[in-house]
Amino acid sequence: MSSTTPLFRVHFGDGTTVDIPAETADAARKSARPRAQARETVITKVKLVRETR
């Protein structure tokens, strides 16, 4: 088991995404919420990144 923080990909309603390191999907969503508000969009989904881009 890896000791690194998992990476989550947060998808926004405007079609953009951002990768955020967080312990849980809820923590990633909470971290991304200010970005969504700044872009005047919503978070549509949060997924665990299994492999980097």
PyMOL Python script that loads the backbone (N, CA, C, O; Angstrom):
from pymol import cmd

cmd.read_pdbstr("""\
ATOM      1  N   MET A   1       0.832  -1.186   0.000  1.00  0.00           N
ATOM      2  CA  MET A   1       0.000   0.000   0.000  1.00  0.00           C
ATOM      3  C   MET A   1       0.875   1.249   0.000  1.00  0.00           C
ATOM      4  O   MET A   1       1.865   1.321   0.728  1.00  0.00           O
ATOM      5  N   SER A   2       0.515   2.205  -0.799  1.00  0.00           N
ATOM      6  CA  SER A   2       1.291   3.429  -0.957  1.00  0.00           C
ATOM      7  C   SER A   2       0.963   4.422   0.156  1.00  0.00           C
ATOM      8  O   SER A   2      -0.170   4.492   0.632  1.00  0.00           O
ATOM      9  N   SER A   3       1.969   5.182   0.557  1.00  0.00           N
ATOM     10  CA  SER A   3       1.760   6.175   1.605  1.00  0.00           C
ATOM     11  C   SER A   3       1.497   7.566   1.026  1.00  0.00           C
ATOM     12  O   SER A   3       1.408   8.532   1.784  1.00  0.00           O
ATOM     13  N   THR A   4       1.371   7.691  -0.289  1.00  0.00           N
ATOM     14  CA  THR A   4       1.117   8.989  -0.906  1.00  0.00           C
ATOM     15  C   THR A   4      -0.375   9.327  -0.831  1.00  0.00           C
ATOM     16  O   THR A   4      -1.224   8.443  -0.715  1.00  0.00           O
ATOM     17  N   THR A   5      -0.665  10.603  -0.899  1.00  0.00           N
ATOM     18  CA  THR A   5      -2.048  11.063  -0.877  1.00  0.00           C
ATOM     19  C   THR A   5      -2.693  10.748  -2.219  1.00  0.00           C
ATOM     20  O   THR A   5      -2.101  11.018  -3.264  1.00  0.00           O
ATOM     21  N   PRO A   6      -3.897  10.181  -2.207  1.00  0.00           N
ATOM     22  CA  PRO A   6      -4.587   9.880  -3.474  1.00  0.00           C
ATOM     23  C   PRO A   6      -4.877  11.157  -4.262  1.00  0.00           C
ATOM     24  O   PRO A   6      -5.003  12.237  -3.685  1.00  0.00           O
ATOM     25  N   LEU A   7      -4.979  11.024  -5.565  1.00  0.00           N
ATOM     26  CA  LEU A   7      -5.274  12.138  -6.452  1.00  0.00           C
ATOM     27  C   LEU A   7      -6.690  11.958  -6.993  1.00  0.00           C
ATOM     28  O   LEU A   7      -7.043  10.888  -7.489  1.00  0.00           O
ATOM     29  N   PHE A   8      -7.495  13.013  -6.894  1.00  0.00           N
ATOM     30  CA  PHE A   8      -8.868  12.975  -7.388  1.00  0.00           C
ATOM     31  C   PHE A   8      -9.022  13.973  -8.518  1.00  0.00           C
ATOM     32  O   PHE A   8      -8.470  15.072  -8.460  1.00  0.00           O
ATOM     33  N   ARG A   9      -9.769  13.597  -9.545  1.00  0.00           N
ATOM     34  CA  ARG A   9     -10.071  14.494 -10.668  1.00  0.00           C
ATOM     35  C   ARG A   9     -11.478  15.034 -10.451  1.00  0.00           C
ATOM     36  O   ARG A   9     -12.450  14.281 -10.396  1.00  0.00           O
ATOM     37  N   VAL A  10     -11.564  16.355 -10.330  1.00  0.00           N
ATOM     38  CA  VAL A  10     -12.846  17.019 -10.109  1.00  0.00           C
ATOM     39  C   VAL A  10     -13.316  17.578 -11.445  1.00  0.00           C
ATOM     40  O   VAL A  10     -12.589  18.308 -12.118  1.00  0.00           O
ATOM     41  N   HIS A  11     -14.544  17.225 -11.817  1.00  0.00           N
ATOM     42  CA  HIS A  11     -15.143  17.668 -13.083  1.00  0.00           C
ATOM     43  C   HIS A  11     -16.145  18.781 -12.795  1.00  0.00           C
ATOM     44  O   HIS A  11     -16.950  18.688 -11.868  1.00  0.00           O
ATOM     45  N   PHE A  12     -16.078  19.838 -13.608  1.00  0.00           N
ATOM     46  CA  PHE A  12     -16.972  20.978 -13.455  1.00  0.00           C
ATOM     47  C   PHE A  12     -18.007  20.997 -14.574  1.00  0.00           C
ATOM     48  O   PHE A  12     -17.804  20.400 -15.632  1.00  0.00           O
ATOM     49  N   GLY A  13     -19.107  21.681 -14.331  1.00  0.00           N
ATOM     50  CA  GLY A  13     -20.193  21.780 -15.295  1.00  0.00           C
ATOM     51  C   GLY A  13     -19.803  22.451 -16.594  1.00  0.00           C
ATOM     52  O   GLY A  13     -20.462  22.244 -17.614  1.00  0.00           O
ATOM     53  N   ASP A  14     -18.743  23.254 -16.583  1.00  0.00           N
ATOM     54  CA  ASP A  14     -18.303  23.934 -17.802  1.00  0.00           C
ATOM     55  C   ASP A  14     -17.366  23.075 -18.644  1.00  0.00           C
ATOM     56  O   ASP A  14     -16.842  23.533 -19.659  1.00  0.00           O
ATOM     57  N   GLY A  15     -17.153  21.809 -18.217  1.00  0.00           N
ATOM     58  CA  GLY A  15     -16.332  20.883 -18.995  1.00  0.00           C
ATOM     59  C   GLY A  15     -14.871  20.832 -18.577  1.00  0.00           C
ATOM     60  O   GLY A  15     -14.117  20.008 -19.095  1.00  0.00           O
ATOM     61  N   THR A  16     -14.458  21.678 -17.668  1.00  0.00           N
ATOM     62  CA  THR A  16     -13.068  21.665 -17.218  1.00  0.00           C
ATOM     63  C   THR A  16     -12.880  20.661 -16.088  1.00  0.00           C
ATOM     64  O   THR A  16     -13.843  20.224 -15.458  1.00  0.00           O
ATOM     65  N   THR A  17     -11.628  20.307 -15.847  1.00  0.00           N
ATOM     66  CA  THR A  17     -11.287  19.404 -14.749  1.00  0.00           C
ATOM     67  C   THR A  17     -10.071  19.942 -14.021  1.00  0.00           C
ATOM     68  O   THR A  17      -9.315  20.754 -14.554  1.00  0.00           O
ATOM     69  N   VAL A  18      -9.893  19.475 -12.788  1.00  0.00           N
ATOM     70  CA  VAL A  18      -8.699  19.808 -12.016  1.00  0.00           C
ATOM     71  C   VAL A  18      -8.369  18.593 -11.160  1.00  0.00           C
ATOM     72  O   VAL A  18      -9.265  17.950 -10.613  1.00  0.00           O
ATOM     73  N   ASP A  19      -7.081  18.279 -11.043  1.00  0.00           N
ATOM     74  CA  ASP A  19      -6.635  17.173 -10.204  1.00  0.00           C
ATOM     75  C   ASP A  19      -6.221  17.725  -8.847  1.00  0.00           C
ATOM     76  O   ASP A  19      -5.441  18.673  -8.759  1.00  0.00           O
ATOM     77  N   ILE A  20      -6.756  17.116  -7.792  1.00  0.00           N
ATOM     78  CA  ILE A  20      -6.519  17.602  -6.436  1.00  0.00           C
ATOM     79  C   ILE A  20      -6.097  16.444  -5.544  1.00  0.00           C
ATOM     80  O   ILE A  20      -6.799  15.434  -5.480  1.00  0.00           O
ATOM     81  N   PRO A  21      -4.963  16.567  -4.853  1.00  0.00           N
ATOM     82  CA  PRO A  21      -4.587  15.539  -3.877  1.00  0.00           C
ATOM     83  C   PRO A  21      -5.441  15.711  -2.621  1.00  0.00           C
ATOM     84  O   PRO A  21      -5.549  16.813  -2.083  1.00  0.00           O
ATOM     85  N   ALA A  22      -6.041  14.625  -2.163  1.00  0.00           N
ATOM     86  CA  ALA A  22      -6.881  14.673  -0.969  1.00  0.00           C
ATOM     87  C   ALA A  22      -7.043  13.267  -0.420  1.00  0.00           C
ATOM     88  O   ALA A  22      -6.874  12.283  -1.140  1.00  0.00           O
ATOM     89  N   GLU A  23      -7.369  13.183   0.856  1.00  0.00           N
ATOM     90  CA  GLU A  23      -7.551  11.874   1.490  1.00  0.00           C
ATOM     91  C   GLU A  23      -8.842  11.197   1.047  1.00  0.00           C
ATOM     92  O   GLU A  23      -8.897   9.971   0.952  1.00  0.00           O
ATOM     93  N   THR A  24      -9.890  11.991   0.773  1.00  0.00           N
ATOM     94  CA  THR A  24     -11.189  11.435   0.377  1.00  0.00           C
ATOM     95  C   THR A  24     -11.777  12.259  -0.766  1.00  0.00           C
ATOM     96  O   THR A  24     -11.338  13.378  -1.032  1.00  0.00           O
ATOM     97  N   ALA A  25     -12.771  11.691  -1.432  1.00  0.00           N
ATOM     98  CA  ALA A  25     -13.462  12.415  -2.500  1.00  0.00           C
ATOM     99  C   ALA A  25     -14.177  13.639  -1.935  1.00  0.00           C
ATOM    100  O   ALA A  25     -14.215  14.688  -2.577  1.00  0.00           O
ATOM    101  N   ASP A  26     -14.744  13.508  -0.739  1.00  0.00           N
ATOM    102  CA  ASP A  26     -15.418  14.648  -0.110  1.00  0.00           C
ATOM    103  C   ASP A  26     -14.441  15.787   0.162  1.00  0.00           C
ATOM    104  O   ASP A  26     -14.780  16.956  -0.027  1.00  0.00           O
ATOM    105  N   ALA A  27     -13.232  15.452   0.605  1.00  0.00           N
ATOM    106  CA  ALA A  27     -12.215  16.472   0.856  1.00  0.00           C
ATOM    107  C   ALA A  27     -11.802  17.154  -0.449  1.00  0.00           C
ATOM    108  O   ALA A  27     -11.577  18.365  -0.466  1.00  0.00           O
ATOM    109  N   ALA A  28     -11.700  16.396  -1.533  1.00  0.00           N
ATOM    110  CA  ALA A  28     -11.362  16.974  -2.844  1.00  0.00           C
ATOM    111  C   ALA A  28     -12.474  17.908  -3.313  1.00  0.00           C
ATOM    112  O   ALA A  28     -12.208  18.989  -3.838  1.00  0.00           O
ATOM    113  N   ARG A  29     -13.714  17.483  -3.120  1.00  0.00           N
ATOM    114  CA  ARG A  29     -14.862  18.312  -3.495  1.00  0.00           C
ATOM    115  C   ARG A  29     -14.850  19.626  -2.705  1.00  0.00           C
ATOM    116  O   ARG A  29     -15.086  20.696  -3.267  1.00  0.00           O
ATOM    117  N   LYS A  30     -14.580  19.539  -1.423  1.00  0.00           N
ATOM    118  CA  LYS A  30     -14.545  20.727  -0.571  1.00  0.00           C
ATOM    119  C   LYS A  30     -13.428  21.674  -1.014  1.00  0.00           C
ATOM    120  O   LYS A  30     -13.605  22.892  -1.030  1.00  0.00           O
ATOM    121  N   SER A  31     -12.292  21.109  -1.368  1.00  0.00           N
ATOM    122  CA  SER A  31     -11.167  21.908  -1.826  1.00  0.00           C
ATOM    123  C   SER A  31     -11.457  22.587  -3.162  1.00  0.00           C
ATOM    124  O   SER A  31     -10.984  23.698  -3.405  1.00  0.00           O
ATOM    125  N   ALA A  32     -12.224  21.935  -4.025  1.00  0.00           N
ATOM    126  CA  ALA A  32     -12.511  22.466  -5.361  1.00  0.00           C
ATOM    127  C   ALA A  32     -13.691  23.439  -5.374  1.00  0.00           C
ATOM    128  O   ALA A  32     -13.879  24.164  -6.351  1.00  0.00           O
ATOM    129  N   ARG A  33     -14.472  23.463  -4.323  1.00  0.00           N
ATOM    130  CA  ARG A  33     -15.673  24.310  -4.301  1.00  0.00           C
ATOM    131  C   ARG A  33     -15.378  25.788  -4.579  1.00  0.00           C
ATOM    132  O   ARG A  33     -16.119  26.398  -5.349  1.00  0.00           O
ATOM    133  N   PRO A  34     -14.328  26.402  -3.992  1.00  0.00           N
ATOM    134  CA  PRO A  34     -14.053  27.816  -4.327  1.00  0.00           C
ATOM    135  C   PRO A  34     -13.737  28.033  -5.808  1.00  0.00           C
ATOM    136  O   PRO A  34     -14.087  29.070  -6.371  1.00  0.00           O
ATOM    137  N   ARG A  35     -13.083  27.069  -6.433  1.00  0.00           N
ATOM    138  CA  ARG A  35     -12.800  27.187  -7.874  1.00  0.00           C
ATOM    139  C   ARG A  35     -14.088  27.154  -8.679  1.00  0.00           C
ATOM    140  O   ARG A  35     -14.239  27.897  -9.648  1.00  0.00           O
ATOM    141  N   ALA A  36     -15.013  26.298  -8.280  1.00  0.00           N
ATOM    142  CA  ALA A  36     -16.297  26.215  -8.972  1.00  0.00           C
ATOM    143  C   ALA A  36     -17.057  27.526  -8.829  1.00  0.00           C
ATOM    144  O   ALA A  36     -17.638  28.019  -9.796  1.00  0.00           O
ATOM    145  N   GLN A  37     -17.053  28.085  -7.638  1.00  0.00           N
ATOM    146  CA  GLN A  37     -17.749  29.353  -7.410  1.00  0.00           C
ATOM    147  C   GLN A  37     -17.105  30.481  -8.207  1.00  0.00           C
ATOM    148  O   GLN A  37     -17.807  31.338  -8.744  1.00  0.00           O
ATOM    149  N   ALA A  38     -15.780  30.487  -8.288  1.00  0.00           N
ATOM    150  CA  ALA A  38     -15.083  31.526  -9.051  1.00  0.00           C
ATOM    151  C   ALA A  38     -15.402  31.426 -10.542  1.00  0.00           C
ATOM    152  O   ALA A  38     -15.469  32.438 -11.240  1.00  0.00           O
ATOM    153  N   ARG A  39     -15.597  30.205 -11.021  1.00  0.00           N
ATOM    154  CA  ARG A  39     -15.920  29.988 -12.438  1.00  0.00           C
ATOM    155  C   ARG A  39     -17.415  30.072 -12.702  1.00  0.00           C
ATOM    156  O   ARG A  39     -17.859  29.956 -13.844  1.00  0.00           O
ATOM    157  N   GLU A  40     -18.191  30.274 -11.638  1.00  0.00           N
ATOM    158  CA  GLU A  40     -19.659  30.318 -11.728  1.00  0.00           C
ATOM    159  C   GLU A  40     -20.203  29.052 -12.376  1.00  0.00           C
ATOM    160  O   GLU A  40     -21.026  29.109 -13.290  1.00  0.00           O
ATOM    161  N   THR A  41     -19.728  27.910 -11.888  1.00  0.00           N
ATOM    162  CA  THR A  41     -20.181  26.617 -12.377  1.00  0.00           C
ATOM    163  C   THR A  41     -20.361  25.684 -11.183  1.00  0.00           C
ATOM    164  O   THR A  41     -20.218  26.102 -10.033  1.00  0.00           O
ATOM    165  N   VAL A  42     -20.671  24.437 -11.456  1.00  0.00           N
ATOM    166  CA  VAL A  42     -20.885  23.455 -10.394  1.00  0.00           C
ATOM    167  C   VAL A  42     -19.930  22.283 -10.569  1.00  0.00           C
ATOM    168  O   VAL A  42     -19.387  22.064 -11.652  1.00  0.00           O
ATOM    169  N   ILE A  43     -19.734  21.541  -9.497  1.00  0.00           N
ATOM    170  CA  ILE A  43     -18.955  20.306  -9.556  1.00  0.00           C
ATOM    171  C   ILE A  43     -19.918  19.195  -9.956  1.00  0.00           C
ATOM    172  O   ILE A  43     -20.928  18.970  -9.289  1.00  0.00           O
ATOM    173  N   THR A  44     -19.601  18.502 -11.046  1.00  0.00           N
ATOM    174  CA  THR A  44     -20.499  17.449 -11.517  1.00  0.00           C
ATOM    175  C   THR A  44     -20.103  16.072 -11.021  1.00  0.00           C
ATOM    176  O   THR A  44     -20.967  15.226 -10.789  1.00  0.00           O
ATOM    177  N   LYS A  45     -18.791  15.830 -10.852  1.00  0.00           N
ATOM    178  CA  LYS A  45     -18.349  14.545 -10.317  1.00  0.00           C
ATOM    179  C   LYS A  45     -16.922  14.625  -9.835  1.00  0.00           C
ATOM    180  O   LYS A  45     -16.160  15.509 -10.227  1.00  0.00           O
ATOM    181  N   VAL A  46     -16.570  13.678  -8.967  1.00  0.00           N
ATOM    182  CA  VAL A  46     -15.221  13.563  -8.429  1.00  0.00           C
ATOM    183  C   VAL A  46     -14.811  12.107  -8.566  1.00  0.00           C
ATOM    184  O   VAL A  46     -15.506  11.215  -8.079  1.00  0.00           O
ATOM    185  N   LYS A  47     -13.686  11.862  -9.226  1.00  0.00           N
ATOM    186  CA  LYS A  47     -13.241  10.490  -9.468  1.00  0.00           C
ATOM    187  C   LYS A  47     -11.792  10.309  -9.029  1.00  0.00           C
ATOM    188  O   LYS A  47     -10.977  11.225  -9.138  1.00  0.00           O
ATOM    189  N   LEU A  48     -11.492   9.135  -8.541  1.00  0.00           N
ATOM    190  CA  LEU A  48     -10.130   8.791  -8.173  1.00  0.00           C
ATOM    191  C   LEU A  48      -9.309   8.609  -9.433  1.00  0.00           C
ATOM    192  O   LEU A  48      -9.714   7.892 -10.347  1.00  0.00           O
ATOM    193  N   VAL A  49      -8.139   9.267  -9.484  1.00  0.00           N
ATOM    194  CA  VAL A  49      -7.247   9.154 -10.645  1.00  0.00           C
ATOM    195  C   VAL A  49      -6.435   7.886 -10.459  1.00  0.00           C
ATOM    196  O   VAL A  49      -5.692   7.757  -9.486  1.00  0.00           O
ATOM    197  N   ARG A  50      -6.570   6.964 -11.374  1.00  0.00           N
ATOM    198  CA  ARG A  50      -5.837   5.713 -11.303  1.00  0.00           C
ATOM    199  C   ARG A  50      -4.487   5.817 -11.986  1.00  0.00           C
ATOM    200  O   ARG A  50      -3.558   5.074 -11.669  1.00  0.00           O
ATOM    201  N   GLU A  51      -4.387   6.748 -12.928  1.00  0.00           N
ATOM    202  CA  GLU A  51      -3.147   6.929 -13.667  1.00  0.00           C
ATOM    203  C   GLU A  51      -3.034   8.386 -14.062  1.00  0.00           C
ATOM    204  O   GLU A  51      -4.027   9.001 -14.450  1.00  0.00           O
ATOM    205  N   THR A  52      -1.834   8.951 -13.968  1.00  0.00           N
ATOM    206  CA  THR A  52      -1.662  10.373 -14.291  1.00  0.00           C
ATOM    207  C   THR A  52      -1.740  10.597 -15.783  1.00  0.00           C
ATOM    208  O   THR A  52      -1.515   9.684 -16.578  1.00  0.00           O
ATOM    209  N   ARG A  53      -2.061  11.820 -16.153  1.00  0.00           N
ATOM    210  CA  ARG A  53      -2.214  12.191 -17.578  1.00  0.00           C
ATOM    211  C   ARG A  53      -0.895  12.191 -18.280  1.00  0.00           C
ATOM    212  O   ARG A  53      -0.832  12.477 -19.476  1.00  0.00           O
TER     213      ARG A  53
END
""", "prot")
cmd.dss("prot")
cmd.show_as("cartoon", "prot")
cmd.util.cbc("prot")
cmd.orient("prot")
